[in-house]
């Protein structure tokens, strides 16, 4: 157990993780922008350091132990203490975390997806809704090929049957239908 004064608890928060990542970022990420203020040469990393300083100053004093431990863990990672850089998360753990976090990630287009629809979650034993990209395409009413479009395509040398099918697929766009037929 960590030595904390009696009656005090360590504050909740991701302080160790933030400061471990910050340590790795400051050492391993190269500086891209250089500038000077009042003769001091700085990089864009100063803004990350300012955010960390603001976090330190606005947190309770008891969080300093967590911040220091995170910084120490980041430093140990840098020196590859006990081969830390080769450690891997077990497949079962990463698979479980992936399945827990998948609903939060959304579909491939960036839309949020629902794991269960409101109706299915109310019914016991209802199946989970599939992600958007795994659902079958919605049934769109069949487009009837326009007579003018069919005549144009037939005049170009295509059969009437192929012209009707291409126009229906291209939503009566003659240029798109021509591209489909070529």
Number of C-alpha atoms within 10 A of each C-alpha: 3 6 6 11 9 6 5 8 10 15 15 8 10 11 22 21 17 16 21 22 17 18 20 17 14 14 12 10 9 10 12 8 9 10 10 9 7 5 7 8 9 14 14 12 16 11 11 13 13 11 11 16 12 11 14 15 11 10 14 11 12 14 20 17 17 21 22 15 17 22 22 16 19 23 17 18 18 16 11 12 11 10 10 12 12 7 8 8 8 8 9 9 9 12 12 11 11 12 10 10 11 14 15 12 12 16 16 11 8 8 10 14 18 16 17 16 14 9 8 14 14 10 9 7 8 12 12 12 15 14 17 16 10 9 9 8 8 6 6 6 6 9 14 13 20 16 10 11 19 24 16 14 22 16 11 11 10 17 13 14 10 16 26 24 18 24 25 17 17 18 15 21 15 20 13 15 23 17 10 15 14 7
